[in-house]
């Protein structure tokens, strides 16, 4: 009888942990996120502003980005609708992009030393599904 109760207790604990883990994963994938990928040979400063469909600022932070590194940033906001990203590199180059991302997508900011055949330089803004 004791062994049965012990197995039942362990089973209930596993069930609770799997439910909590599932809720965490669902909430995580429903959050807005972006990555900064620095393919440049230099260190940079990246300012990222994100606006919702109502043109309200929902995120505004500046990040240092060392050469050949990447940063993944979740944004604590519901993942609903279109968003506008305004990205400024080293207080010098600014690019904007309006995107609508599915729940499995995220926004990507890529930094290069120089983009071939590009007149605007060093920044690429895209979604993970591009």
OpenMM code with the backbone's topology and positions (N, CA, C; nanometers):
from openmm import Vec3, app, unit

residues = "UNK UNK UNK UNK UNK UNK UNK UNK UNK UNK UNK UNK UNK UNK UNK UNK UNK UNK UNK UNK UNK UNK UNK UNK UNK UNK UNK UNK UNK UNK UNK UNK UNK UNK UNK UNK UNK UNK UNK UNK UNK UNK UNK UNK UNK UNK UNK UNK UNK UNK UNK UNK UNK UNK UNK UNK UNK UNK UNK UNK UNK UNK UNK UNK UNK UNK UNK UNK UNK UNK UNK UNK UNK UNK UNK UNK UNK UNK UNK UNK UNK UNK UNK UNK UNK UNK UNK UNK UNK UNK UNK UNK UNK UNK UNK UNK UNK UNK UNK UNK UNK UNK UNK UNK UNK UNK UNK UNK UNK UNK UNK UNK UNK UNK UNK UNK UNK UNK UNK UNK UNK UNK UNK UNK UNK UNK UNK UNK UNK UNK".split()
positions = [
    Vec3(0.0820, -0.1193, 0.0000),
    Vec3(0.0000, 0.0000, 0.0000),
    Vec3(0.0866, 0.1258, 0.0000),
    Vec3(0.1936, 0.1264, 0.0800),
    Vec3(0.2820, 0.2425, 0.0859),
    Vec3(0.3478, 0.2676, -0.0497),
    Vec3(0.3889, 0.1596, -0.1174),
    Vec3(0.4540, 0.1722, -0.2470),
    Vec3(0.3580, 0.2331, -0.3492),
    Vec3(0.2309, 0.1952, -0.3454),
    Vec3(0.1295, 0.2489, -0.4361),
    Vec3(0.1119, 0.3992, -0.4137),
    Vec3(0.1052, 0.4428, -0.2885),
    Vec3(0.0895, 0.5854, -0.2585),
    Vec3(0.2120, 0.6647, -0.3040),
    Vec3(0.3285, 0.6044, -0.2876),
    Vec3(0.4509, 0.6716, -0.3293),
    Vec3(0.4516, 0.6912, -0.4810),
    Vec3(0.4139, 0.5872, -0.5563),
    Vec3(0.4083, 0.5979, -0.7023),
    Vec3(0.3014, 0.6981, -0.7460),
    Vec3(0.1895, 0.6994, -0.6779),
    Vec3(0.0831, 0.7946, -0.7090),
    Vec3(0.1312, 0.9376, -0.6843),
    Vec3(0.1982, 0.9596, -0.5736),
    Vec3(0.2504, 1.0922, -0.5407),
    Vec3(0.3522, 1.1383, -0.6461),
    Vec3(0.4447, 1.0512, -0.6841),
    Vec3(0.5449, 1.0844, -0.7857),
    Vec3(0.4761, 1.1147, -0.9192),
    Vec3(0.3755, 1.0373, -0.9550),
    Vec3(0.3014, 1.0607, -1.0791),
    Vec3(0.2321, 1.1959, -1.0799),
    Vec3(0.1729, 1.2336, -0.9682),
    Vec3(0.1053, 1.3638, -0.9579),
    Vec3(0.2069, 1.4770, -0.9694),
    Vec3(0.3215, 1.4624, -0.9043),
    Vec3(0.4266, 1.5650, -0.9130),
    Vec3(0.4736, 1.5804, -1.0580),
    Vec3(0.4956, 1.4694, -1.1272),
    Vec3(0.5390, 1.4755, -1.2673),
    Vec3(0.4327, 1.5429, -1.3536),
    Vec3(0.3071, 1.5128, -1.3299),
    Vec3(0.1977, 1.5751, -1.4043),
    Vec3(0.1949, 1.7261, -1.3815),
    Vec3(0.2085, 1.7679, -1.2575),
    Vec3(0.2079, 1.9119, -1.2252),
    Vec3(0.3262, 1.9814, -1.2918),
    Vec3(0.4451, 1.9220, -1.2839),
    Vec3(0.5630, 1.9822, -1.3462),
    Vec3(0.5485, 1.9919, -1.4978),
    Vec3(0.4900, 1.8906, -1.5600),
    Vec3(0.4729, 1.8966, -1.7056),
    Vec3(0.3706, 2.0025, -1.7452),
    Vec3(0.2662, 2.0222, -1.6656),
    Vec3(0.1676, 2.1278, -1.6933),
    Vec3(0.2325, 2.2647, -1.6787),
    Vec3(0.3064, 2.2850, -1.5710),
    Vec3(0.3745, 2.4134, -1.5498),
    Vec3(0.4761, 2.4381, -1.6617),
    Vec3(0.5511, 2.3369, -1.7011),
    Vec3(0.6480, 2.3516, -1.8099),
    Vec3(0.5816, 2.3856, -1.9419),
    Vec3(0.4691, 2.3227, -1.9710),
    Vec3(0.3946, 2.3532, -2.0933),
    Vec3(0.3455, 2.4969, -2.0930),
    Vec3(0.2934, 2.5423, -1.9807),
    Vec3(0.2470, 2.6812, -1.9700),
    Vec3(0.3635, 2.7767, -1.9925),
    Vec3(0.4795, 2.7471, -1.9354),
    Vec3(0.5973, 2.8325, -1.9540),
    Vec3(0.6374, 2.8388, -2.1008),
    Vec3(0.6391, 2.7256, -2.1700),
    Vec3(0.6769, 2.7226, -2.3112),
    Vec3(0.5768, 2.7999, -2.3952),
    Vec3(0.4483, 2.7840, -2.3679),
    Vec3(0.3456, 2.8566, -2.4427),
    Vec3(0.3604, 3.0060, -2.4206),
    Vec3(0.3814, 3.0488, -2.2987),
    Vec3(0.3986, 3.1912, -2.2713),
    Vec3(0.5248, 3.2434, -2.3383),
    Vec3(0.6303, 3.1638, -2.3392),
    Vec3(0.7555, 3.2090, -2.3997),
    Vec3(0.7390, 3.2308, -2.5497),
    Vec3(0.6741, 3.1372, -2.6198),
    Vec3(0.6599, 3.1513, -2.7635),
    Vec3(0.5613, 3.2607, -2.8001),
    Vec3(0.4774, 3.3030, -2.7074),
    Vec3(0.3837, 3.4100, -2.7354),
    Vec3(0.4414, 3.5464, -2.7031),
    Vec3(0.5662, 3.5532, -2.6632),
    Vec3(0.6302, 3.6809, -2.6340),
    Vec3(0.7050, 3.7292, -2.7570),
    Vec3(0.7109, 3.8578, -2.7701),
    Vec3(0.7874, 3.9195, -2.8776),
    Vec3(0.9359, 3.9045, -2.8452),
    Vec3(1.0187, 3.8863, -2.9473),
    Vec3(1.1623, 3.8708, -2.9234),
    Vec3(1.2398, 3.9163, -3.0460),
    Vec3(1.3674, 3.9472, -3.0241),
    Vec3(1.4558, 3.9781, -3.1358),
    Vec3(1.5969, 3.9342, -3.1007),
    Vec3(1.6795, 3.9245, -3.2038),
    Vec3(1.8207, 3.8930, -3.1814),
    Vec3(1.9066, 3.9986, -3.2501),
    Vec3(2.0236, 4.0199, -3.1929),
    Vec3(2.1250, 4.1064, -3.2527),
    Vec3(2.2437, 4.0172, -3.2848),
    Vec3(2.2811, 4.0115, -3.4127),
    Vec3(2.3913, 3.9266, -3.4564),
    Vec3(2.4989, 4.0148, -3.5190),
    Vec3(2.6133, 4.0204, -3.4543),
    Vec3(2.7213, 4.1085, -3.4980),
    Vec3(2.8237, 4.0281, -3.5783),
    Vec3(2.8208, 4.0435, -3.7107),
    Vec3(2.9169, 3.9781, -3.7991),
    Vec3(3.0325, 4.0716, -3.8334),
    Vec3(3.0350, 4.1858, -3.7713),
    Vec3(3.1380, 4.2865, -3.7948),
    Vec3(3.2648, 4.2515, -3.7169),
    Vec3(3.3726, 4.3150, -3.7537),
    Vec3(3.4988, 4.2977, -3.6802),
    Vec3(3.5097, 4.3953, -3.5642),
    Vec3(3.4105, 4.4825, -3.5497),
    Vec3(3.4149, 4.5879, -3.4484),
    Vec3(3.3061, 4.5703, -3.3429),
    Vec3(3.3259, 4.6362, -3.2307),
    Vec3(3.2217, 4.6462, -3.1288),
    Vec3(3.1281, 4.7606, -3.1679),
    Vec3(2.9997, 4.7468, -3.1330),
    Vec3(2.9007, 4.8475, -3.1705),
    Vec3(2.8043, 4.8714, -3.0556),
    Vec3(2.7293, 4.9795, -3.0689),
    Vec3(2.6175, 5.0082, -2.9796),
    Vec3(2.4912, 5.0087, -3.0644),
    Vec3(2.3887, 4.9338, -3.0196),
    Vec3(2.2650, 4.9219, -3.0944),
    Vec3(2.1498, 4.9696, -3.0069),
    Vec3(2.0772, 5.0700, -3.0555),
    Vec3(1.9555, 5.1142, -2.9872),
    Vec3(1.8374, 5.0529, -3.0615),
    Vec3(1.7472, 4.9888, -2.9860),
    Vec3(1.6309, 4.9242, -3.0456),
    Vec3(1.5052, 4.9829, -2.9837),
    Vec3(1.4176, 5.0349, -3.0699),
    Vec3(1.2861, 5.0828, -3.0277),
    Vec3(1.1824, 4.9986, -3.1001),
    Vec3(1.0782, 4.9583, -3.0259),
    Vec3(0.9706, 4.8799, -3.0852),
    Vec3(0.8391, 4.9505, -3.0552),
    Vec3(0.7582, 4.9665, -3.1600),
    Vec3(0.6276, 5.0305, -3.1489),
    Vec3(0.5199, 4.9292, -3.1850),
    Vec3(0.4047, 4.9372, -3.1162),
    Vec3(0.2932, 4.8490, -3.1484),
    Vec3(0.2094, 4.9092, -3.2612),
    Vec3(0.0958, 4.8437, -3.2920),
    Vec3(0.0094, 4.8891, -3.4014),
    Vec3(-0.0473, 5.0288, -3.3787),
    Vec3(-0.0567, 5.0706, -3.2543),
    Vec3(-0.1096, 5.2036, -3.2215),
    Vec3(0.0007, 5.3089, -3.2177),
    Vec3(0.1194, 5.2709, -3.2635),
    Vec3(0.2370, 5.3579, -3.2645),
    Vec3(0.2800, 5.3991, -3.1234),
    Vec3(0.2538, 5.3123, -3.0258),
    Vec3(0.2973, 5.3344, -2.8876),
    Vec3(0.4322, 5.2649, -2.8680),
    Vec3(0.5240, 5.3344, -2.8062),
    Vec3(0.6549, 5.2772, -2.7777),
    Vec3(0.6402, 5.1697, -2.6701),
    Vec3(0.6761, 5.0453, -2.7023),
    Vec3(0.6634, 4.9360, -2.6055),
    Vec3(0.7994, 4.8838, -2.5596),
    Vec3(0.9066, 4.9272, -2.6271),
    Vec3(1.0401, 4.8812, -2.5897),
    Vec3(1.1416, 4.9838, -2.6383),
    Vec3(1.2394, 5.0164, -2.5526),
    Vec3(1.3451, 5.1102, -2.5901),
    Vec3(1.4676, 5.0809, -2.5043),
    Vec3(1.5669, 5.0163, -2.5639),
    Vec3(1.6904, 4.9853, -2.4911),
    Vec3(1.8100, 4.9952, -2.5844),
    Vec3(1.9243, 5.0162, -2.5243),
    Vec3(2.0499, 5.0215, -2.5985),
    Vec3(2.1389, 4.9073, -2.5507),
    Vec3(2.2039, 4.8405, -2.6466),
    Vec3(2.2852, 4.7230, -2.6167),
    Vec3(2.4259, 4.7402, -2.6720),
    Vec3(2.5265, 4.7011, -2.5944),
    Vec3(2.6603, 4.6896, -2.6528),
    Vec3(2.6673, 4.5560, -2.7261),
    Vec3(2.7343, 4.5539, -2.8386),
    Vec3(2.7476, 4.4297, -2.9146),
    Vec3(2.8936, 4.4109, -2.9530),
    Vec3(2.9562, 4.3120, -2.8934),
    Vec3(3.0952, 4.2812, -2.9251),
    Vec3(3.1026, 4.2121, -3.0612),
    Vec3(3.2189, 4.2221, -3.1241),
    Vec3(3.2349, 4.1607, -3.2554),
    Vec3(3.2122, 4.0101, -3.2475),
    Vec3(3.1511, 3.9574, -3.3510),
    Vec3(3.1252, 3.8139, -3.3669),
    Vec3(3.0451, 3.7548, -3.2521),
    Vec3(2.9490, 3.8291, -3.1992),
    Vec3(2.8637, 3.7752, -3.0932),
    Vec3(2.7173, 3.7947, -3.1295),
    Vec3(2.6326, 3.7277, -3.0545),
    Vec3(2.4892, 3.7407, -3.0731),
    Vec3(2.4194, 3.7604, -2.9403),
    Vec3(2.3048, 3.8277, -2.9462),
    Vec3(2.2235, 3.8541, -2.8268),
    Vec3(2.0798, 3.8179, -2.8619),
    Vec3(2.0119, 3.7464, -2.7734),
    Vec3(1.8693, 3.7172, -2.7910),
    Vec3(1.7932, 3.7905, -2.6817),
    Vec3(1.6929, 3.8709, -2.7203),
    Vec3(1.6225, 3.9566, -2.6250),
    Vec3(1.4723, 3.9311, -2.6320),
    Vec3(1.4137, 3.8702, -2.5286),
    Vec3(1.2672, 3.8619, -2.5234),
    Vec3(1.2102, 3.9947, -2.4734),
    Vec3(1.0948, 4.0317, -2.5267),
    Vec3(1.0281, 4.1550, -2.4853),
    Vec3(0.9031, 4.1157, -2.4093),
    Vec3(0.8884, 4.1676, -2.2911),
    Vec3(0.7758, 4.1318, -2.2042),
    Vec3(0.6492, 4.2047, -2.2490),
    Vec3(0.5939, 4.1594, -2.3611),
    Vec3(0.4706, 4.2159, -2.4142),
    Vec3(0.3988, 4.1067, -2.4923),
    Vec3(0.2678, 4.1098, -2.4974),
    Vec3(0.1958, 4.0090, -2.5757),
    Vec3(0.2371, 4.0143, -2.7227),
    Vec3(0.2357, 3.8983, -2.7843),
    Vec3(0.2778, 3.8846, -2.9228),
    Vec3(0.1547, 3.8948, -3.0118),
    Vec3(0.1050, 4.0158, -3.0343),
    Vec3(-0.0162, 4.0350, -3.1127),
    Vec3(0.0060, 4.1463, -3.2134),
    Vec3(-0.0262, 4.1227, -3.3403),
    Vec3(-0.0260, 4.2275, -3.4414),
    Vec3(0.1099, 4.2621, -3.4982),
    Vec3(0.1089, 4.3694, -3.5754),
    Vec3(0.2296, 4.4191, -3.6413),
    Vec3(0.3095, 4.5076, -3.5466),
    Vec3(0.4385, 4.5152, -3.5728),
    Vec3(0.5266, 4.5996, -3.4920),
    Vec3(0.6234, 4.6732, -3.5825),
    Vec3(0.6631, 4.7911, -3.5392),
    Vec3(0.7644, 4.8672, -3.6104),
    Vec3(0.8913, 4.8675, -3.5259),
    Vec3(1.0016, 4.8290, -3.5887),
    Vec3(1.1325, 4.8309, -3.5240),
    Vec3(1.2116, 4.9485, -3.5801),
    Vec3(1.2689, 5.0274, -3.4905),
    Vec3(1.3585, 5.1363, -3.5290),
    Vec3(1.4929, 5.1049, -3.4637),
    Vec3(1.5932, 5.0810, -3.5462),
    Vec3(1.7237, 5.0360, -3.4985),
    Vec3(1.8291, 5.1392, -3.5376),
    Vec3(1.9079, 5.1818, -3.4382),
    Vec3(2.0148, 5.2783, -3.4630),
    Vec3(2.1484, 5.2154, -3.4251),
    Vec3(2.2406, 5.2178, -3.5188),
    Vec3(2.3738, 5.1613, -3.5001),
    Vec3(2.4722, 5.2736, -3.4708),
    Vec3(2.5361, 5.2678, -3.3557),
    Vec3(2.6411, 5.3628, -3.3160),
    Vec3(2.5971, 5.5091, -3.3260),
    Vec3(2.4731, 5.5375, -3.2917),
    Vec3(2.4174, 5.6738, -3.2982),
    Vec3(2.4363, 5.7379, -3.4354),
    Vec3(2.4439, 5.6552, -3.5391),
    Vec3(2.4790, 5.7063, -3.6707),
    Vec3(2.3837, 5.6580, -3.7801),
    Vec3(2.3639, 5.5286, -3.7919),
    Vec3(2.2826, 5.4704, -3.8982),
    Vec3(2.1513, 5.4228, -3.8374),
    Vec3(2.0390, 5.4708, -3.8903),
    Vec3(1.9075, 5.4303, -3.8405),
    Vec3(1.8284, 5.3665, -3.9533),
    Vec3(1.7678, 5.2508, -3.9225),
    Vec3(1.6794, 5.1823, -4.0167),
    Vec3(1.5497, 5.1478, -3.9457),
    Vec3(1.4405, 5.1469, -4.0229),
    Vec3(1.3091, 5.1108, -3.9704),
    Vec3(1.2532, 4.9959, -4.0519),
    Vec3(1.1757, 4.9108, -3.9842),
    Vec3(1.1092, 4.8013, -4.0551),
    Vec3(0.9801, 4.7676, -3.9834),
    Vec3(0.8716, 4.7597, -4.0608),
    Vec3(0.7429, 4.7133, -4.0095),
    Vec3(0.7320, 4.5649, -4.0389),
    Vec3(0.6967, 4.4861, -3.9374),
    Vec3(0.6873, 4.3415, -3.9558),
    Vec3(0.5651, 4.2860, -3.8847),
    Vec3(0.5148, 4.1777, -3.9395),
    Vec3(0.4146, 4.0968, -3.8718),
    Vec3(0.4769, 3.9592, -3.8580),
    Vec3(0.4945, 3.9151, -3.7353),
    Vec3(0.5614, 3.7884, -3.7094),
    Vec3(0.4626, 3.6856, -3.6577),
    Vec3(0.4768, 3.5610, -3.7045),
    Vec3(0.3999, 3.4513, -3.6470),
    Vec3(0.4583, 3.4165, -3.5108),
    Vec3(0.3873, 3.3334, -3.4354),
    Vec3(0.4297, 3.3043, -3.2977),
    Vec3(0.5650, 3.2345, -3.2902),
    Vec3(0.6062, 3.1667, -3.3962),
    Vec3(0.7355, 3.0979, -3.3922),
    Vec3(0.8486, 3.1844, -3.4481),
    Vec3(0.8163, 3.3042, -3.4972),
    Vec3(0.9164, 3.3927, -3.5561),
    Vec3(0.9710, 3.4918, -3.4542),
    Vec3(1.0841, 3.5499, -3.4883),
    Vec3(1.1400, 3.6605, -3.4111),
    Vec3(1.2117, 3.7533, -3.5082),
    Vec3(1.2428, 3.8722, -3.4624),
    Vec3(1.3055, 3.9738, -3.5461),
    Vec3(1.4566, 3.9619, -3.5342),
    Vec3(1.5271, 3.9831, -3.6454),
    Vec3(1.6725, 3.9684, -3.6460),
    Vec3(1.7369, 4.0987, -3.6923),
    Vec3(1.8351, 4.1429, -3.6161),
    Vec3(1.9165, 4.2593, -3.6513),
    Vec3(2.0570, 4.2070, -3.6786),
    Vec3(2.1040, 4.2258, -3.8019),
    Vec3(2.2374, 4.1786, -3.8392),
    Vec3(2.3279, 4.2986, -3.8665),
    Vec3(2.4510, 4.2918, -3.8159),
    Vec3(2.5494, 4.3985, -3.8337),
    Vec3(2.6669, 4.3427, -3.9137),
    Vec3(2.7042, 4.4146, -4.0184),
    Vec3(2.8163, 4.3751, -4.1031),
    Vec3(2.9152, 4.4900, -4.1135),
    Vec3(3.0395, 4.4581, -4.1524),
    Vec3(3.1374, 4.5636, -4.1789),
    Vec3(3.0906, 4.6491, -4.2959),
    Vec3(3.0491, 4.5871, -4.4030),
    Vec3(2.9930, 4.6557, -4.5191),
    Vec3(2.9119, 4.5535, -4.5971),
    Vec3(2.7917, 4.5921, -4.6369),
    Vec3(2.7061, 4.5028, -4.7134),
    Vec3(2.7320, 4.5283, -4.8619),
    Vec3(2.7736, 4.4256, -4.9356),
    Vec3(2.7981, 4.4451, -5.0791),
    Vec3(2.6709, 4.4906, -5.1510),
    Vec3(2.6866, 4.5768, -5.2488),
    Vec3(2.5757, 4.6277, -5.3304),
    Vec3(2.4688, 4.6970, -5.2483),
    Vec3(2.5073, 4.7593, -5.1393),
    Vec3(2.4119, 4.8301, -5.0545),
    Vec3(2.4614, 4.9720, -5.0323),
    Vec3(2.3705, 5.0669, -5.0496),
    Vec3(2.4090, 5.2066, -5.0304),
    Vec3(2.3944, 5.2514, -4.8857),
    Vec3(2.3202, 5.1722, -4.8054),
    Vec3(2.2950, 5.2172, -4.6680),
    Vec3(2.3771, 5.1434, -4.5646),
    Vec3(2.4789, 5.0722, -4.6063),
    Vec3(2.5812, 5.0353, -4.5138),
    Vec3(2.5809, 4.9028, -4.4450),
    Vec3(2.5516, 4.9015, -4.3168),
    Vec3(2.5946, 4.7936, -4.2298),
    Vec3(2.4827, 4.7162, -4.1607),
    Vec3(2.3580, 4.7572, -4.1742),
    Vec3(2.2477, 4.6960, -4.0998),
    Vec3(2.1540, 4.6189, -4.1912),
    Vec3(2.1152, 4.4985, -4.1469),
    Vec3(2.0103, 4.4211, -4.2127),
    Vec3(1.9041, 4.3929, -4.1080),
    Vec3(1.7784, 4.4252, -4.1389),
    Vec3(1.6651, 4.3980, -4.0505),
    Vec3(1.5741, 4.2996, -4.1215),
    Vec3(1.5403, 4.1883, -4.0535),
    Vec3(1.4549, 4.0870, -4.1160),
    Vec3(1.3882, 4.0019, -4.0098),
    Vec3(1.2914, 3.9231, -4.0521),
    Vec3(1.2303, 3.8278, -3.9596),
    Vec3(1.2964, 3.6920, -3.9786),
    Vec3(1.2803, 3.6048, -3.8819),
    Vec3(1.3421, 3.4724, -3.8896),
    Vec3(1.2813, 3.3878, -4.0005),
    Vec3(1.1646, 3.4252, -4.0517),
    Vec3(1.1015, 3.3487, -4.1589),
    Vec3(1.1425, 3.3972, -4.2978),
    Vec3(1.2198, 3.5056, -4.3061),
    Vec3(1.2652, 3.5567, -4.4374),
    Vec3(1.3660, 3.4636, -4.4994),
] * unit.nanometer
topology = app.Topology()
chain = topology.addChain("A")
for resn in residues:
    res = topology.addResidue(resn, chain)
    for name in ("N", "CA", "C"):
        topology.addAtom(name, app.Element.getBySymbol(name[0]), res)
